[in-house]
Amino acid sequence: MTSDNNAKVWLVTGATSGFGRAIAEAAVAAGDTVIGTARRAEALDGLVAAHPDRVEAISLDITDGERVDAVAAEILARYGRVDVLVNNAGRTQVGAFEETTDAELRDLFDLHVFGPARLTRALLPQMRERGSGAIVNMSSVGGQLSFGGFSAYSATKAALEQLSEGLAAEVTPYGIKVLVVEPGAFRTNLFGKGAAYFSEEMPEYTETAGATRRMVESSDGLQPGDPAKAAAAIRLALDAETTPLRLPLGGDALDAVLAHLDAQRADLVTWEKTSRGTDFDS
């Protein structure tokens, strides 16, 4: 692999398609080195073949904790560092709260929360010792808000966001950046056949969660967001002197987050007297 001291080392999980692939390609185009992981590393053969001196593919199931530790140790032993960790591996989960089983919910938390947390912990010591590094956690507009059919998915993204916010407060003094990315609807494979996961449907939720099912089933390939532009925006945010903690991507995401914040503020103002009235009397 390249020995260019100016090149950054990126570790991107779920690098085979969508945001992961776009981020990996943007890093390579900038002259950086990319270690891309996937459950099937051979899915990255094309990218490796095109850039054999810049890209390495490693097989990794992010929910396998022991494998996560082993991969992190292997990368650090051979490269000495990871400059940018992108926790991107994930999937769609659609189902009403009542439709979602314990197993489905736990599996999703393993994928979106516990796996990224373990990988991040494995790499934090070398970032702290070097006094530099960046952790990019791919969340979703669903990390800020939710609606029928996305309760489980949004719960995992919200958990990831709160972990990230606390982490940022802890590691900023060590020169480490934390960026939470909140995409709206982007043209990735998350809504594609075989990629989107649906809980077993109950007729009672046809008009609520069912509407989300139909949206996911019918919108693959029609999403307004461009993953390549998302990758460029992420690089821009990381290179900025002041990197934001949260970065909504896409007009739909920004509009949804702003509307959600407005609604929250309206509730706070309406119930302010009640909220303040629960303190002990002076």
C-alpha positions as CSV (number, residue, x, y, z in Angstrom):
1,M,0.0,0.0,0.0
2,T,1.0,3.6,-0.4
3,S,3.6,5.1,1.9
4,D,2.7,8.7,1.2
5,N,2.9,10.4,4.6
6,N,0.4,13.1,3.5
7,A,-2.3,10.5,2.6
8,K,-4.9,9.8,5.2
9,V,-6.0,6.3,6.2
10,W,-9.7,5.8,6.0
11,L,-11.6,2.8,7.5
12,V,-15.0,2.5,6.0
13,T,-17.5,-0.1,7.0
14,G,-20.2,-1.2,4.6
15,A,-18.1,0.1,1.7
16,T,-19.6,-2.0,-1.1
17,S,-22.3,0.4,-2.1
18,G,-24.3,3.6,-1.3
19,F,-22.6,6.1,1.1
20,G,-19.8,3.7,1.9
21,R,-18.8,3.2,-1.7
22,A,-19.1,6.9,-2.4
23,I,-17.0,7.9,0.6
24,A,-14.4,5.3,-0.3
25,E,-14.2,6.5,-3.9
26,A,-13.9,10.2,-2.9
27,A,-11.1,9.3,-0.5
28,V,-9.2,7.4,-3.2
29,A,-9.7,10.3,-5.6
30,A,-8.1,12.6,-3.1
31,G,-5.0,10.4,-2.9
32,D,-5.9,8.8,0.4
33,T,-5.8,5.1,1.4
34,V,-9.0,3.2,2.1
35,I,-9.6,0.1,4.0
36,G,-13.1,-1.0,3.1
37,T,-15.0,-3.6,5.0
38,A,-17.9,-5.7,4.0
39,R,-19.5,-9.0,5.0
40,R,-18.3,-10.3,1.6
41,A,-15.0,-8.7,0.9
42,E,-15.1,-9.9,-2.7
43,A,-17.8,-7.3,-3.4
44,L,-15.0,-4.7,-3.3
45,D,-12.9,-6.5,-5.8
46,G,-13.6,-4.0,-8.5
47,L,-12.5,-1.0,-6.4
48,V,-9.4,-2.9,-5.2
49,A,-8.4,-3.8,-8.8
50,A,-8.8,-0.2,-10.0
51,H,-6.7,1.1,-7.1
52,P,-4.5,-1.7,-5.8
53,D,-2.1,0.7,-4.1
54,R,-4.8,2.6,-2.4
55,V,-7.6,0.2,-1.5
56,E,-7.7,-2.9,0.7
57,A,-10.8,-5.0,1.3
58,I,-11.4,-6.8,4.6
59,S,-14.2,-9.2,5.5
60,L,-16.0,-7.9,8.5
61,D,-19.4,-8.5,10.1
62,I,-19.7,-5.5,12.4
63,T,-22.0,-7.5,14.8
64,D,-19.2,-10.0,15.5
65,G,-17.4,-8.4,18.4
66,E,-14.3,-10.6,18.4
67,R,-13.8,-10.1,14.7
68,V,-14.2,-6.4,15.1
69,D,-11.4,-6.4,17.7
70,A,-9.2,-8.6,15.5
71,V,-9.6,-6.4,12.4
72,A,-8.9,-3.2,14.3
73,A,-5.7,-4.7,15.8
74,E,-4.6,-6.0,12.4
75,I,-5.1,-2.6,10.7
76,L,-3.2,-0.8,13.4
77,A,-0.4,-3.3,13.3
78,R,0.0,-2.8,9.5
79,Y,-0.9,0.8,9.0
80,G,0.0,2.3,12.3
81,R,-3.1,4.5,12.4
82,V,-6.6,5.2,11.2
83,D,-7.2,8.9,10.5
84,V,-10.9,8.6,9.6
85,L,-13.3,5.9,10.8
86,V,-16.6,5.9,9.0
87,N,-19.2,3.7,10.7
88,N,-21.5,3.2,7.8
89,A,-22.6,-0.4,7.7
90,G,-26.4,-0.7,8.2
91,R,-29.7,-1.6,6.7
92,T,-33.3,-0.5,6.6
93,Q,-35.9,-1.8,9.0
94,V,-39.6,-1.1,8.4
95,G,-42.3,-2.2,10.8
96,A,-44.8,-0.8,13.3
97,F,-43.6,-0.9,16.9
98,E,-46.0,-3.7,17.6
99,E,-44.9,-5.6,14.5
100,T,-41.2,-5.5,15.5
101,T,-40.0,-8.5,17.4
102,D,-37.4,-8.5,20.2
103,A,-35.0,-10.4,17.9
104,E,-35.4,-7.8,15.1
105,L,-34.9,-4.9,17.5
106,R,-31.8,-6.5,19.1
107,D,-30.3,-7.4,15.8
108,L,-30.7,-3.8,14.6
109,F,-29.1,-2.4,17.7
110,D,-26.2,-4.8,17.3
111,L,-25.7,-3.5,13.8
112,H,-26.3,0.2,14.3
113,V,-25.1,0.8,17.8
114,F,-23.1,-2.0,19.5
115,G,-20.9,-2.8,16.5
116,P,-19.9,0.8,15.7
117,A,-19.3,1.4,19.4
118,R,-17.0,-1.5,19.7
119,L,-15.0,-0.6,16.6
120,T,-14.8,3.0,17.8
121,R,-13.5,2.0,21.2
122,A,-10.9,-0.2,19.6
123,L,-9.4,2.7,17.6
124,L,-9.8,5.5,20.1
125,P,-6.5,4.8,22.0
126,Q,-4.3,5.4,19.0
127,M,-6.3,8.5,18.0
128,R,-5.9,9.9,21.5
129,E,-2.2,9.2,21.6
130,R,-1.6,10.9,18.2
131,G,-3.8,13.8,19.1
132,S,-5.8,13.6,15.9
133,G,-8.5,11.6,14.1
134,A,-12.1,11.7,13.0
135,I,-15.1,9.5,13.7
136,V,-17.9,9.7,11.2
137,N,-21.1,8.0,12.3
138,M,-23.7,7.6,9.6
139,S,-27.0,8.2,11.2
140,S,-30.2,9.4,9.4
141,V,-32.8,12.1,9.6
142,G,-34.4,9.4,11.6
143,G,-31.9,10.0,14.3
144,Q,-33.6,13.3,15.0
145,L,-37.3,12.3,14.5
146,S,-39.4,9.3,13.6
147,F,-42.7,8.3,12.1
148,G,-44.9,5.3,11.7
149,G,-43.0,2.3,10.5
150,F,-39.6,3.5,11.4
151,S,-39.7,3.4,15.2
152,A,-37.0,0.6,15.5
153,Y,-34.8,2.1,12.9
154,S,-35.0,5.6,14.3
155,A,-34.4,4.3,17.9
156,T,-31.0,2.8,16.8
157,K,-30.0,6.0,15.0
158,A,-31.0,8.2,18.0
159,A,-29.0,6.0,20.3
160,L,-26.0,6.3,18.0
161,E,-26.4,10.1,17.9
162,Q,-26.5,10.4,21.7
163,L,-23.4,8.2,22.0
164,S,-21.7,10.5,19.5
165,E,-22.6,13.7,21.2
166,G,-21.2,12.5,24.6
167,L,-18.2,11.1,22.8
168,A,-17.5,14.4,21.1
169,A,-17.4,16.2,24.4
170,E,-14.9,13.7,25.7
171,V,-12.5,13.5,22.8
172,T,-12.5,17.0,21.4
173,P,-9.7,17.9,23.9
174,Y,-7.6,15.2,22.2
175,G,-7.9,16.7,18.8
176,I,-10.5,14.1,17.6
177,K,-13.5,15.2,15.5
178,V,-16.9,13.5,15.7
179,L,-19.3,14.0,12.9
180,V,-22.9,12.6,12.8
181,V,-24.3,12.5,9.3
182,E,-28.1,12.6,8.9
183,P,-29.1,11.8,5.3
184,G,-32.6,12.0,4.0
185,A,-33.7,9.9,1.1
186,F,-30.6,9.1,-1.0
187,R,-30.3,6.9,-4.0
188,T,-28.5,4.0,-2.2
189,N,-29.6,0.4,-2.1
190,L,-31.2,0.6,1.3
191,F,-34.7,0.5,-0.3
192,G,-33.7,-2.1,-2.9
193,K,-35.1,-5.5,-3.2
194,G,-33.3,-7.9,-0.8
195,A,-31.8,-5.0,1.1
196,A,-34.8,-3.5,2.8
197,Y,-36.0,-5.5,5.8
198,F,-39.7,-5.7,6.7
199,S,-41.3,-7.0,9.9
200,E,-44.3,-9.2,9.5
201,E,-47.3,-7.0,8.7
202,M,-50.4,-6.6,10.8
203,P,-53.5,-5.3,9.1
204,E,-54.2,-3.0,12.1
205,Y,-51.3,-0.7,10.9
206,T,-52.1,-0.6,7.2
207,E,-52.8,3.1,7.2
208,T,-49.8,4.1,9.4
209,A,-46.7,1.9,9.2
210,G,-48.2,0.4,6.0
211,A,-47.9,3.7,4.3
212,T,-44.2,3.7,5.0
213,R,-43.9,0.1,3.7
214,R,-45.4,1.2,0.4
215,M,-43.2,4.3,0.2
216,V,-40.0,2.1,0.7
217,E,-41.2,-0.5,-1.8
218,S,-42.0,2.1,-4.5
219,S,-39.2,4.7,-4.2
220,D,-36.1,2.7,-4.8
221,G,-34.1,4.5,-7.5
222,L,-36.2,7.6,-7.2
223,Q,-34.7,9.2,-4.1
224,P,-33.5,12.8,-4.6
225,G,-30.2,12.5,-2.8
226,D,-26.9,11.9,-4.7
227,P,-24.4,9.7,-2.6
228,A,-21.4,11.3,-4.4
229,K,-22.5,14.8,-3.4
230,A,-23.0,13.4,0.2
231,A,-19.4,12.2,0.2
232,A,-18.2,15.6,-0.9
233,A,-20.2,17.3,1.8
234,I,-18.8,15.0,4.5
235,R,-15.2,15.7,3.4
236,L,-16.0,19.4,3.4
237,A,-17.3,19.2,7.0
238,L,-14.3,17.2,8.2
239,D,-11.9,19.7,6.6
240,A,-13.6,22.7,8.1
241,E,-11.9,24.4,11.0
242,T,-15.1,23.9,13.0
243,T,-16.7,20.6,12.1
244,P,-20.4,20.5,13.0
245,L,-21.5,17.7,15.3
246,R,-24.6,17.0,13.1
247,L,-24.8,17.4,9.4
248,P,-28.2,16.8,7.8
249,L,-27.9,16.0,4.1
250,G,-30.6,16.6,1.5
251,G,-33.2,19.3,1.3
252,D,-35.8,16.8,2.6
253,A,-33.7,16.0,5.7
254,L,-33.0,19.7,6.5
255,D,-36.7,20.6,6.1
256,A,-37.8,17.7,8.3
257,V,-35.3,18.5,11.1
258,L,-36.2,22.2,11.1
259,A,-39.9,21.4,11.2
260,H,-39.3,18.9,14.0
261,L,-37.3,21.4,16.0
262,D,-40.1,24.1,15.5
263,A,-42.7,21.6,16.8
264,Q,-40.5,20.7,19.8
265,R,-40.1,24.4,20.7
266,A,-43.8,25.0,20.4
267,D,-44.5,22.2,22.9
268,L,-41.9,23.6,25.2
269,V,-43.3,27.0,25.2
270,T,-46.9,25.8,25.6
271,W,-46.0,23.6,28.6
272,E,-43.2,25.8,30.1
273,K,-45.3,26.8,33.2
274,T,-46.1,23.2,34.0
275,S,-42.5,22.1,33.4
276,R,-41.1,24.8,35.7
277,G,-43.8,24.2,38.3
278,T,-42.3,20.9,39.3
279,D,-39.4,22.4,41.1
280,F,-39.4,22.7,44.9
281,D,-40.9,26.0,46.1
282,S,-38.1,28.5,47.1
